[in-house]
Amino acid sequence: MGVTIGVLGTTAAWDANGAPIPLGGPRQRALLARLAAARGRPVALATLVEDLWEDPPANVAGVVHTYIGVLRRALEPERPARGKARVVVSAGSGYALQLDSCEVDFLLFEEALRPAAGGAGLPLPALEEALSRWRGPAYADFADEPWSFAERRRLGGLRLGAVEARAAEQLRAGQAVHAVPDLEVFVEEHPWREEGWRLLALALYRSGRQHEALEVLRRARALLNEKLGLSPNSVLRALEHDILHQSPGLDLDPAPSDAPELVWTRTLSGYGRNSGVGSKGRLRSTVELLRHLAITGGGGLETSRRQRLAAVVAADGLADVDLTARVIGAYDVPALWTRSDDPVQAAHILALTEKTLAALPAGPHGTLRARLLTTIAVESRGLPGTRGREAAQEAEELARGLNAPALLAFALNGTFLQSFSRSGLAPERARLGSEILELAGQHDLPTYELLGHLIRMQASAAPGDVASADHHAAEADRLAEEYESPLVGVFTSWYRALRMDLTGGAPTEVAAAYRAAAGRLHGAGMPGVERGALALSLLCLRIRHGRPAPTEEGIAWGPYRPWVEPLVLLARGERQAALAVLRGVPEPEPTHHREALWCLIAEAALQLGEKDTMGRAYAELLPAAAEYAGAGSGFCNLGPVSAFLSRLEDRLGGRPE
């Protein structure tokens, strides 16, 4: 299928490369949405006029025909002028959307749920994939139009059932802790859904939060009875009774996989206020729990991130420097990406770590000092300046002197995250990945073994060594399955899309692979990775194949907009504006995409003839001459850096001094 039409959110369309298709003004988008709502059935011209105009113009039939022509040209740009339309077709006295010639997101959503009623009984990955298609309420830009009411209700009801089915599967799979955040949002938005309240209360109970589970049921009763005039069903009343009496049946589901969940819940419950564990012990244990929660992705990662800061602040409030240092340094979760998921929180952690490091007394604190220094290196990743690199170097030296393998692996992770200060450092990152792998293999450090394979996968992709990258991706996937680390699949699936790009895959297939990989990022709890990733990858694909940057409004460029903007302006024909923006463009940050962003700068400078910027780009890119631009990120590919260098040399009249 070449074209995808989306109505699960605002009305949109994408071409085979995954690039947004401009659909024109509100009336043209309404026309496409109205045809989509008919689900392939013809819509008579008179019906279209009645639905789309309160006061139609005198020549309304001609206006509709013009709009249809514009939509056909947008959706089928390669169609000959008098060729037969395949997507928006004439049908009787009106028009229809030919579903055999395009994809429509709500049909894909329904197809994913078809094996089970509303999603009940579907495996968790299938439910996650189906729900990832939702960008917002169905027909969001036409919510007040009567023709959309029935479809909005029907699709919205399917989605609510799928969300509840996903939560039920999470409970069955022993993931009650992960289900809680989404269910809390769900009941706030849909307070009349009693099944949502039931699932939330059960998830809280199984997470060791009995008091909160009872409070949720009481809140449900108040909302349903007092505000909505409904009487809570017997299931909710029975659940409240069972929770009050801690019925053993609450810990059981038909699936035998819930035995670990039962152990988990009872352990957490036993660690309650009357367990004899003091505040300091609780804080130390909390960080241990958060370390494991962080690698689960989604709500677990977000909860871990949020509660980690709370734990550090709480420790700092006890005025115990040793405790605070241990709480900060114990969070040695392997980190692969160089852009923070929460820069504000990272700045908080960074400030408290610097404060604690300064207050740490001299003496036998080498391990704590190394952990604090590594935390500084990790939390300052992607930031300009030398503090992060200096902290990483000192931490690594301390760790090597202490003969502590786990500490050294953590310190090497900090060194890796600080190894993007200039272009061409992929060989250094390959060396770091290999050392981490060796340490992890010798000393049973499985999470660092995963990290080492992912680092080597990216570093091997940089020069286009797909054989080596394939090996490390496969090993990472194998370990991820063994140790239940779903976030690994985000990076390996994106690498496999990149691999298609590196090995000459057709642009349409590569774009589809990038879009599929991007789908795995939805809900993964990694906004630092997700923001702008798909747009940048698709832009690099377009540029590499000689196509201009897309010019549509609303493309989610994320943090990469400053370096993309000159090319977008050039594609719009605004050369002077592009030149002004290019001359003020900031130096790319020390992140995974540094080389790719410098190549985008070089491309804009070449098109504009801006020689000062060409010279800067040449100097920056020269150390990466043996690499593919962007491939070291594992996410995108602008082609050989050497090709950019050659073009720059030609325009500059030789190799700059």
N, C-alpha and C positions, 0 to 999 in steps of 0.2 A: 504494500500500500504506500502510495507516495505522499498523501496528505492526511494529516490528523486534525480533526475538529474537536474543540473542547468546549463543553458547557458546564462542567463541574467546577464552577467558579465563574469568572467573567468570560464572555464568549471570545474564543481565540482560535487560531489555526497555526499549524506548523508545517513546513515543507519536509521533504524526505531527508534533508540534512539536519532537521530539528530546529531550523531557524524560524522565528515568528513570521507569519505572513500578515502584512498590513491589510485590514479589512475595510478601511474607510470609516465613515461617520457612524453615529448611533443607529440610524435607520437601516444602513446596510448590514450592520452586525445583527440588528433585530430580525432582518429578513432571513439571514443564515440561521439564527437561533430558532426562529419560527419553523423553518423547514426541518431542523434537527428534532424539534419537539414532535413533529408528525411521524418520526421513526420510519422514514422511507416512504410513507404514504403521500400521494399527491395532495397539494393544497391549492384549491382553486384561487384564481386571481381575485375574485370578489371577497373571499375569506381573508386573503393577505391584506387587501385594502382595509377591510373592516377592522382587522386586528392591529394594523400598524399606523392607522391615521384616525384621529378624531374628526378632523376636518380635511378630507383629501383634496388635493388640487384638481383643477379641471382636467388636466392631462395625466391623471394618476396612472393609467395603464402604461403610458410611455415612460413615466418615472420608474415604475417597477421594472420594466424591461431594461432600462438603463442600469439600474442597480444590479440586476441579474447579470448583465454583461460585465460590469466591474468585478463582481464576485467570481465569475468564470475566469476572467483574465488573471485575478489574484491567485485562484486555486489551481489553475492549469496554465502557467505562463508559457509552457512549451507547445500548447495547442495551436495549430495553424489558424489563421484569421477566420476561415470559414469551416474549420473542422468541427466535428460533432463533439458536443460537451459530454463529459463522462461523470462529473461530480454533481453539479447542479443542472438537472435535465428538465426539458419541457415535458409536461405530462397532462394530456387533456387540455383543459382550459387554464391550467396553472403550471406549477413547478413542483419538483421533488428532489430530495437529496438521495443520490444513488449510493446506497450503502455498500454495494459491492466494489465501489471505486475509491473508498476512503475509509479511514478509521474514525470512530466517534467515541470519545472517552467514556460516556455513560454506558455504551454498549459493551465496551471492554470491561467495565466495572461489573455489569450484570453477568457477563460471561464468566468472570472469575468466581462469582457467587453461585452460579447455576448448579454445580454439583451438590449443593446443600441449600435448604430453605433459609434464606437470609444470612447464610454463612455458618449456621450452626453445624458443628461437626467437621468443618474444614480445618486443615492444619494451620498452625499459626503463621508460617511464612506466606501461605496463599492469602490469608486475611490481610496481612501487612501489605502485600503487593496490591491487593484490590483497593485498600483504603488510601494508598499512596497516590492514587489518581485524583483525589479530591484536592482542588486548589481553593475551594471555598464553597458556599452554598450553590446548588444547581441554579443555572440561569440568574446568577447574582445581579447582573446589570439590568434584568427585566423582571425583578421580583414583584412589581406592582401590576404587571400585565396579566389580565385574566387568562390568556391562552397558555401561560406558564404555570398556573396554579396546580393543575392536576399532576404534571410531571415533577414539579418541585416537591409536592407532598410524597409522591411515589418514590422518587429517588432519595429524598431525605429520609423516608422511613426505612428504605433498604440500608442506607448508611448507618442509621442508628442501630439497627439490628446487627450489622457487621461489627460495629464498635463493641457492642455487648458480647457478641460471639468471640471477638478477639480477647476481651477481658476474661471470659470464661475459659478460653484455651490457655491463657497465661496462668490462671489459677491451677488448671489441670497439670500444666508443665512445671509447677513449683516456682512460679515467678510472681507470687503475690506482691512482693515489695515493688516490682516494676509496674504492676497494674495500677497501683494506688494513684500516682499523679494524674494519669489520663482520666481515671474515673472521677477524681475530684472535680476536674474541669467539666466532665460530661454531665454530672448531676447539677452543677450550677447552671449550665446552659439548657438542660432538659429536665427540670425538676419533677415533671409528671411521669417520667419513666421509672416505674417502681423496680424494674429489673436492674437498672443502673444503681439505685440505692442498695439493693440486695448484694450486688457484686462488690460495691465499695465497702460495705460493712464486713463482708466475708474476707475481702482482701486485707483490710486493716486488722481483723482478728488473727488471720494467719501470719501477719507480719509482727505479731506480738503486741498489738496496740488495742487491747480489749476495751479500754475506757473510751478511746476515740471511736471504736466500732459502735458502741452503745450510743454515743453522742450523735453519730450519723443517723442511726435509726430513729432517735428522738426528733432530730431535725427533719427527717423525712416525714414523720407523722405530723409534725406541726405544719409543714408546708402543704402536704397533701390535704390535711383536714381543715386547717384554718384558712389558708389562702386560696386553695384550689377547690375546696368543697368536696374532696374525695376521701373515702375511707381506706386506709392502708389495707392491702390484702392480707390474707391469713399467712402467706409465706413470710412476709416481713414480721408479723407478730410472732410467728414460730421461731424465726431466726433470733429475734431479740431474747426470747425465752432461753434458747439454746446457748446463746453467748453468755447470758447471766449465769447459767449453770455449767458453762464450759463443757458442753456436750461433746463426747469423743467423736460423734458423727461429723462435727464441723471440720475436723482435720482430715476427713476422708472423702475421696472422689473415686469413681470407678477405676480411674487410671492408676496402675500400680506405681507409676513414676512419682506419685505424691509422697512416698515414704521419706525422701530427703527433705521435702517441704515441711513435713510434720516434725522431723527432728529439728530443722531450722527454727520453726515457730516456737517450739517448746524451749529451745535454748535461749532465744531472745526473751521469752517470757520469764525464764528463770533468772535473767540478768536484770530484774526489775529493781525497784527502789529498796526492797527489803533483802536484797541479796548480800549485803555487807560490803559491797564494792564502793569505795569512796569516789569523790569527784575526779581526782587525778587518775585513778585506775579507769574510770569511765572514759575519760578523754583519750587515754592511750589506746583503749580497746576500740573506741569509736573510729580512730584513724585506721586501725587494722581492718575494720569492717569496710570503711570507705575505699581502701585500696582495692579490695576485691570487687566491690560494687562498681568501681570506675570502669573496669574492663568489660562490663556487660553491655554497655551502650545504652542508648535511649534514655528512659527515665532514670535508670540506675546511674548513668554517667552524670546526668544533670543534678540528681540528688547528691551524689558524691561531691561534685564541684561546689554546690551550695553549702552543704554541711561541713565541708572541709574548712572553709573560711570561718564558719561559726565556731568550729572547734579551736582554731588558732586564736580567734578573738577571745574565746572563753579561757583558754590557757594563759594568754597574755594578761587577762584580768586577774589571775591568781598571783601575779607578781612572782612567779617562780621561773627564773630564766632557764634552768635545766629542763623543766617540764615543757616549757614553750618550745625550746629547741628540739626536744624529742617529738613533740606533736607535729611540728613543721617538717622535720627531717624524715619522719616515718612514712610520709606520703611519697614513696618512690615508685609511682606508677609510670611504666615506660611511656614515653611520648615520642611520636613520629613526626607530627606536623609542626611547622614553624610559625603558624599564625594562631594566636590565642583564641580559645572559644569565648572567653569573657575577659576582655582587656581591663575592665574596671576592677574585677575581682583579682586579676593577676597583679595589678598595681597595689592593691591592698596587701596581698600576700607578700609581695616584694618589699614593701615598706616595713612590714612587721618582721620579715626575715632579716633585713639589714639592721633593724633595731636590736633584735635578739643576738645577732652575730656580734655587734658592737658591745653588748652587755655581757657576753659569755666570758667568764673569767679565764685567765691564762692557766695552763696546767694540762692535765690529762683529758683533753676534750677534742682530740684529733678527729675522732669519728663524727662527733656532733658538728664540729666545724666543717668537715668535708660535706656533710649532708646539707648544712645551711648554704654553703657556697654553691653546691649543685642546684639547690632550689633556686638560688638567684639566677644561675645560668638558664635553668628551665623556664622560669617565669619571665625572664627578659628576652626570650626568643622572639625574633622578628622585630626587635627594637633597635634603633640606631645607637651608636656609641660603643665603647670598648668594655664597659663594666661586665657584661655577660661573659665575654671571652676571657677576661682576666679571672673571673670567679671560676669558670670551668677549668682553666689551666691549673689554678691553685688546688682546686678540689681533686683533680686527677693526680697531681703530684702527692697530695696527702694520702689518697686511697692506695696508690702504688706502694707507699712506704709502710702502710698498715697491714699489708697482706690480707686484705678483706675482699674476697671475690664479689660478693653482692654489692658492697659499697663501690668497688671499682666499676662494676657494670652500670650502676646509677650515675657515677661521675662521667663515664664515657657517653652516656645518653646526653648529659649536659653539654659535653664537648661536641657531639654530633649536632645538636640544635643550634650551636653557635658556629657551625662550619659553613655558613651561607653568606659570610661577610663580603665575598667577592665571587666572581664567576670562575668556573673551571675547577672547583674543588671536589668533583665527583670521585676521583681516585682516593682522596683523603677519606671521604665518607665510606667508600668500599673497604678501606683498611679498618676503620672504626667498626663497621658492621661485622667484619671477620673476627675481630678481637672479642666483640660482645658475644658472637656465636661460640667461640672457643671457651670463653668463661662460662657461658650458660650450659654448654654441654658437659664440661668437667665438674660443675658444682650444682647441677640440678636447679637451674633458674629458668623455668619454662616461659615465663612472660618475657624475659629478656632474650630467650631463644627466638620467640616470635618477632620481637623487635629487630634482632639481628638479621633475620631473613627478609623483613620488609625493607630495612636499610639497604641490604645488598640487592634486592629487587630493583629499587629505585636507582641505585648507583650503577647497576648493570645496564639499565635502560638508557642512561645518559649517552653512552657511546653507541647505542643500538645493539648491544650484546644480548639479543633476545633469548638465546639458549640458556645463558646464566640466569637471566631474569626469570625465565619460565621455571627453572629449577627452584629458585627461592620462593616464587609465588606458590608453587605446588606444596613445598614444605610448610610454608606459612599456613596454607589452608588446612593441611593435615593436622598440624598442631592446634589450630583454632578449633577444629571439630573436637579434638581430644580434650581440650581445656575450656570448651564452651566460651569462646571469645568471638562474638559475632562481628565486632568492629573490624576485624582483620579482613573479612570479605568485602568491605567497602573499598579498601585499597587494592586488593588483588583483582576485583572485578573491573575497577577503573584501569588498572595496568593492562588487563587483557583487551580493553577497548583501545588503549594506546598502542598495544602490540599490533592490532589490525592496521592502525595508522602507520606504524613504522615499517610494516611489511607489505605495503602497497594495496591495502584494502580499498574497495570502492568508497568514495566519499559518503554516499547515502548509507552504506552499511556501517561505516565508522561512526557517523553521526548517530545512528540508531543505537549503537553499542554505548556511546557516551551517554545518551539519554537514559538507557537502561541502568547504567552504572549510577547515574545521578539519582535514580529512583531509590537506590539503597541508602542514600544519604538522608532521605526524609525520615525524621524521627530518630535518627541515630545519635542525637545529642552532641553533634560536632559542628556548630555553626561556623567556627573558624575555617573548617574545611569546606563546608557547603556553600557559603556565600560567594557567589560569582563563579563557582567552579565550572558549571556547565556552559555558561555564556563564554567564558574565556577559552575553554577547550574547543567549542564550536567556532569561535572567531579565528583561532589559530588554524583550524582546518580550512576555513574559507580563504584566509590570507595565503596559506601554502598552495592552494589551488588557483591562485590568481583572481579571487573574487573580492570585491570591496567589503568593508565592514557593514553590518546591518545598520539601518538608520531608524528603525522603529523606536517609538517611545516605549518606556516601560521595561526594557530589557534589564534583567537583574545582574548588572556588572559587579555589584558588591564593592569590595575594596579596590578592585582593579580599574575602576572608571577613570582615574587621572591619566593612566597610560593608554587607555583605549580611546579617549575622547578625541585626540587629534585625527585618528583614522576615521572615526565616525563623522567628524566635520568634513574631512576630505571627501568621504562618500556622498555627502550632501552638497558638495561643490562649494563649500565655504572655506576657501583656501586661506584667506587672511585670518579668520578666526582660528583655523587649525594651526597656523604659524604662531599666533600669539600664545595659544595654549601650549604648544610644543616647547616654546622658549621658556615657559615657566614650569614645565613638568618637573616634579620632584624626582630625586634619585630613587630607583626602586629599593624597597626595604630588603633586609637580609633574610629572605624567605625562599621557599622551594621554587617560586616562580621568578626569581631574579633574572636569570638569563632570558626567559621568554619575554619579560617586560622590557628588557633592554633591546631585544630584537624588534618589538613593536615600536619602540622609540626610533630605532634605526630605520624601520620601514617608513614611518612618517617623515623622518628627516630626508630620506632618499626621494620620496615623492615631492617634498617641498623644496629640495635643494638647499637645506639648512646645514651648511658645512661645519659650523662649530659643534652642533649636536652630533653630526656624523663622526667627528673626531673623538668625542667623548664616548660614543657607543663603540667605536672600533677599539679603543683602549680597554674598555671594560670587557668586551667579548673575546678579545684575542686569547686569553688563557683557556677559553672553552672551545678553541678551534676544532678539537676532535670530537665534540659532542653534538647531539641533536638538540636544538633550542627547545627547552621546556621539558624534554623527555625525562630528565633527572627528577622531576617532580612526580613522575608516574601518572600524570594527568593530561598532558597536552604535548603537541609537537608542531613546531614551526619549520621543521626541516633542518638540514645541517647548518651549524653556526658558520662553517667555512664559506657557505654560499653568501651569507650576509657580509662576511668580511671581504669577499671578492668584489661584491657590488660596491661596498664602501670604498675599497681601494680604487676601483675604476672611477668613481665620482670625485674622489679626492686627488686624483692624479698620481697615485702611487701609495705605498705604505707610509702612514704618518710616522713621524719621528716620536 
